[in-house]
Amino acid sequence: MKGFLGIRYSLILMLLPLIVIIIILTSLFSVLEARSAMTLLANRHLAYKSEELRDFAYSEWETIRTLGLEENEELKGIVEESILSFSRSLLRERSESIYFFDSEKNLILELTLESSGSEVSSNLDMTAAGFNPGWTSFSSDGEERVGILFEYTPLDWYILFSDMSETFFSEIRNIQKNSLIILLIAIAAVLILTPQSVKPIIRHVEDLSAAALDITENLDLSRRVERIPNDETGLLAERFNSMLEALQQSNVELEEKRREEQEAREAAEAQEREALFLLSRISDIRDENTGNHLKRIGLYSQHVGKLLNLPAEEQDVLLHAAPLHDIGKIGVPDAILLKPARLSDEEYAQMKLHTSIGFELLKSSRSRFLREGGVIAQSHHERWDGSGYPAGLKGEDIPLYGRIVSIVDVFDALLSERPYKKPFTRDKAYELIEAQKGIHFDPALTELFLANFKIFCEMHRDN
């Protein structure tokens, strides 16, 4: 079947996009959740260190304030060193930095694991972030960073505890990378395993489809589905096999009925043909000199039909209807029918009535053989030039069957002995028939008949 796509591949093509979409959405959701969780964890870690630094710084200042020594510059320097020392203790990663700004928001100090804080080497850009306490993002020496900014009022400082964005979000990127790898592996597994998983399910449906296709193409009702699983497709296969058994049985019964009907029809047709022949013999039974005449007329007519390439059915009609051409003679008195001498004009007029009698006798029959026999009976004495009887038909107005019987009837009469004449020789018969071409007989039929004259002579001899 052109453009046919198997159910297995159709199901796979339907399932794969759905499974892949589900996997992608699940992975995306997992990545987002992991990102959220890791971000929250990182935030808490950075916020924890910032809160520790802020709490330590204010606790140190609270001690001085309690003693009323806020204006003591020496103690302020000690507090400042204590805060810087504690800040260094909070640094654990190379990516972490602590920035100190004065009240004018100028960078005065930068602490890292590798620097003592005595120099400011960073090119810090806080323009985009501003100096709003809380979470912020900025760039330093071309690197993106995140951090938490808080104000330390006792020393008029702004303190920013920060980490590199790349490090801060590294675990999230690792999760995304691993999730992408898992996603690709999952999709590959789906592409490989789905066809294998679908195969056992679809195989039984394919068996049903193959069986149905085989039955359609080969009309083989003995075909059965062999593999029957213990599931819904198995139930369908059992019902399919049961349906085929019922159809096969019905087909056997129908074939038997068809055979019986065929035999009955052939018997009826044989009886009909026998009845036709016996009916045709009614008009001939009183004239023993023409005993096989009717049989030969049928054979001649059938052979002409064959030469004309008429359908086999038409040839069969000619075989059985042509012998009825003289059925109307049953209405002609014996004195006229069996008279050995030439008929008088009155007797000949009465003899010609047999054409109309035959037609009236057969025209209303339900049998085609009899109806066509009536047409032949009425028209076989018509002549091509219109001088025949009973209607004086001319040319192709004369029915074809009548034109055929007209020529073969004369041919058989010429070669046969009758009470009033001796048989003509074949040459003389040929000459007489040829002379009537276009006068008595259809010219085309005459040429066809004479072209096969030898065959018709042999048929006369053998029958």
N, C-alpha and C positions, 0 to 999 in steps of 0.2 A: 504494500500500500504506500503510495507516494505521500511523503510528508508524515508518515506514521512514526510516533515516538512512543517507545515501550512504557508501560505503566511504572516499571522500576525506575527508569530515568526521569519520568515525569514526577514521581514522588520524591526522588532525590533532589531534583531541581526545585521542588516546592519546599522541602524541609531545610536544605542547606542554608538558604538566605535567612530563614527564621532562626536557625540555630546560631549562625554567625552573628546575627543582630543581637540575640540574647547574650551571647558571650561578650560582645563588644560593650553592650550596655552594662552588663555585670562588672566587667573589668573597669569601665569608666567610673562606675559608682564606687567600686572598691578603691580605686586610685584617689578619688575625691575624698572619700572617708579617711584613707590613710594620710593624705596630705593635710586634711584638717586636724587629724590626731597628732601628727608629727609637728605641725605648726604650733598647735596648742602646747605640746610638750616643750618645744624649743623656746616658745614665748615664756613659759613658766620658768625655764632654766635661766634665761636672761633676766627676767623680772626678779627672780629670787636673788641673784647676785646684786642687782641694782638696789633692791630693798635692803639687803644686808649692808651694802656700803652706805646707804642713806641713814639707816638706823644707827650704824656705828658712828658716823660723823656727828649726828645730832646728840648721841649719848656722850661723846667726848666733850662737846660744847656745853651740854647740860651740867656736867661736873664743874666746869669753870664758872658757869653762870650761877650755880648754887653757892659757890664760894665768893661770888661778887667780884670776880677778877676778869671781867670781860674786856677791860681796857688794857690789861697787861699784855704788852706786845711779845714778851718772851714766851708767855704761856700760849699765845696765839700761834707762835712758830712751832711750839711743841705739838699742839693739836694738828697743825697743818702736816707736820712730818708723820704723825700717827695715822692720819687719814691716808697719806700717800703710801705708807708701809702696808696698811690694811688692804688698800686697793691693789698693790702688787700681789698680795697673797691670794686675791680673788682671780687673778689671771691664770688660766689653765691651758689655753690653746694659743698658738702663734697668731691665729686669726683674730683674737680678741684684743680690744684696745679700750683705754679709758681716757677721755678727753676732759680737760679742765679749762673753763672759760671765765674771764673776769666779768665785772658788771657791765662792761661795754661790749660784751660778747666777743671778745678777742681771745683766740686760742693762746693759752699761756703754758700749757703742759700736756704732753701725750705720754701715756704709759703703755708699754707692751712687754712681752716676755723678754725681748731682746734689747730694750732701751731702758735707761735709768730715769728718764724723764727730765734730764737736764737740758735737752734740746727739743725744739719744735721743728720737726722735719716734714710733716705732712702738709700737703696742699689740700686743705679741707674746704669743701663747698657746701655750706648750709643754706644756700639761697632758697632752694626749692622747699626744704623742710621747714624753715623758720626756726624760731626758738620757743616753741610751745612745748611745755613739759609733757612727758608721756612718750608713746611710741613714735619713732621718726625714722626716715630713710634719707641717705645722703651719699655723696661720693667723696672718696679720699684717694688722692694720687691716681685717679682714673678708675678706682675700684668701687663697686656698689656695696654699701654697708647698711645695716639696720641697727637700731639701738634704742635705749630708754634714757631720756633726758629729765633731770630733776634740778631744782634750784636749791643751793645751799646758802641761805641768807646770812649766817653768822660771818662768813668770810667773803660774802658777795660773789660767790662762785655759781657757775652752771656746770654740772658734772654729767657727762654722757658716757654711759657704759655700752659698748657696741661690739658687733661681730660682723665678719664679711658675709654678704648675702649668699655667696656661693657655698660657704661652709655651713651657714645657718640652714640653708635649704638642701644641703647635700643628701641627707637621708631621704628627703622627699623625691629628689631626682633619681636616687637609686631605686626607690619604690616604683616610680614611673617606668624606669628602664626595665626592671624585673617584671613589672606588670605587662609591658609590651612584649617581652620575650615569652611570658606565659600565654599571652593572648595569641601570638603567632603559633606557638606549639599547640594550643587548644584548637585553633582553626585548622591546622594541618591534621591533627588527630580526627577532627570531624570529617574532613574531606576523605580521609583514608577509611575511617571506621563506619561512617554512615552507609555507604553502599553495601558493606559487608553485613551491617546490622539489618538493613532493609531486605537483603536477599532472601532470608528464610521466610519473611512475611509475605513478600511479593511472589515468591516462586510458585506458590499454589494458585494464586490468581493468574499468573502467566500460564500455568497448566490448563486452567479453564479457558483462557483466551485462545491458546493454541488449539485446544480441542474444538472450540466453536469455529475457529477459522478453517480447520481441516474439514469439518463437516460442511461448512459453507462452500468450500472450493471443490471437494471431492464427493459430496453427498453420501458420506460413509457414516450411516447411523450406528454402525457397530463400534465406533470409536468410544472409548471410556477414559475418564480421568483416573489414573492409577494411584497417585499419591493423595491420601486423604488424611489431613492432620486433624487433631482433636481440638478444633476451634471453629469459629464462625465460617471460615473458608472451607473447612472440612464438611460442615453441614451443607454449604452451598454446592460443593462437589458431589455429595451424595444425592442431593435433589436434582442436580444436573444429570447424573448418571441414570437416576430413576426416570427423568423426563425422556432421555434418549431411549431407554428400554421401552417406555410406553409408545414413543414415536416409531420405534423399529417394529413393535408388534402391530401398531396401527398400519404401518406401511406394508407389512406382510399381508395383513387382512385386506387392505386396499388393492394390493397387487393381485391377490387371489380373486377378489371381486372383479377387478379389471379383466383378468384372464377369463373368468366365467362370462362376463359381459361380451368380451371379444369373441369367445366361442359361440355364444348365443347369437351375436350379430352376424358372424360368418355363416352360422347355420341358417339364419333368417334370409341372408342374402342368397345363399345357395338355393333355398326353397323358392325365393322370389325368381331367380334365374330359371329354375326348373319350370315354375308356373308360367314365366314369360315364353319359354320355348314351347310349352304345351299349348299356350294360348295362340301362339303364332301358327302352330300346326293345325289349329281348327280350320283355318281357311284353306289349308293345303292337303288335308287328310283325304279329300275327295278326289285328288289328282295325283295318282301314284307316279306319274311320269316326272314329277318334280320333287321327289322325296327328300333330297339333300339340298335343294335350292335355298331354303331358309337359312340353313347352317352356313352355306357358302356366302350368302349375302352379308351375314354378320361378320364373317372373317375378312371378306373383301373390305368392308366399310371400316373395320378396325385398323386394317393395314394402311388404308388411305389416311386415316387420322394420324397414324404413326409417321407417315411420309410428310404430313403437314406439320409435324412437331406439336400436335395437340397434347394437352396434359393427359396423363395416364387415365385420369377419371373420365375425361371426354372419350377417350378411346374405348373404355369399358362400356360407356353409354351406347356408343355406336355398335359394339359387339352384340348387345342384348336388345337394343331398340330397333335396329335395322330389320331384323326378321319379322317385325310387326307391320311392315310396309303394306302388306296385302290383307291385313286382318279384316278390312271392310268387305272382303269377298264372301264373308258368311251371309251377307245380305243379298248376294247375287244368285238367282236360280241356277240349279244344276244344268238345266237345258242350255243355258247360255255359257256357264262356266266351263262345261265339259264338251261343248260343241266342237267336233273335229274340223268343221269347215269354217270359212270366213264368216264373221258376224255381219248381220244386216245393220243398217244405220240405227234402227230402233234398239237392237240388241247391244250395239256398241255404246249407245247413249246410256243404257241401263248398266252396262259394265263399268263405265266411268264413274258411276255413283259410289263405287267401293272406296274411293278416296275420302269422300265426305263422311261416309258411314264409319270408316275407321277413325277419323278424327273425332267425331261426335262420341264414339264409343270410349275413347281413351282420354279426352282432354281434361276431365275433372278428377283424374286419379291423383292420389297423394304420392304415388311412386314416380320418380323422375323418369325411370325407364319407360313407363307407360305413357307419360305425358309427351316425352320426346318421340315415342313410337307413334303417337297421334299426329304430331307435326310431320313426321316422315311419311306417314300414310297419306296425308293431305297434299304434300308437296312433291312427291317423288315422280309425278307425271307432269310437272311444270317444265317448260322448255326455256332455254336461255334467251331465245328471240321473242318470248311472250306468247307463243302459239300453243302452249300446253293447257292442261286443265287441272283442277276445276276453276281456278281464279284467274288464269292467264297472266301469272306473275312473270316478270322479266328481269334478267340479269341477277344482280346481287340482292334483289328483293326476295328472291327465292331463298329460303333457309339453307345454310350450309349443309346440314345433314340430309336435306332433300336432294340437293345437287349431287352429293356423294352417292346416295343410294340410286339416283337416276342412272348414273353411268355404269355402276356395277351390276344393276339389275338387267340392263340391256346386254352388257357383256356376258353375263351368265346365261341369258336367254339365247344369245347367238351361238354359244358353244354347246348348248343342251338340246336334246331331242324333245320335241313337243308333239302332241297328237296331230298338229296341223303342219309340222315341218320336220326336216332333218337338221342335224347340227351343222353349222358352218365350220369351215376350216379356220385355223388360227389367223392365217394371212388375210382371209376374207373378213373375219371379225375385226382385225386391226384396221383394215381399209374402211369398213363401214363406220367404225367409231371415229376415226380421224376425219371422215367426211362430215360428221355432225358437230365438229368443233366450232363453237360460236353460234350454232344453230339450235341443236338440241341440248348440247352439253356446255358447261362452264369451260371456256378455252384453257384457263390455267390448270384446272383439274384434269382436263383431257390430256394436256402435254405431260403432266405428272404421271397420269395413269399409263399412257403409252410408253413413257420412259422406263416404266417398270412392268411392261406388258408380259414379259416372260415369267415373272414371279407370279402374276395373277393367273396365268395359264397353268402353272404348276400347282397352284392352290386349287384350281378347278379339277385338275386331274386327280389330286390326292384326296379330295373330299367329295 
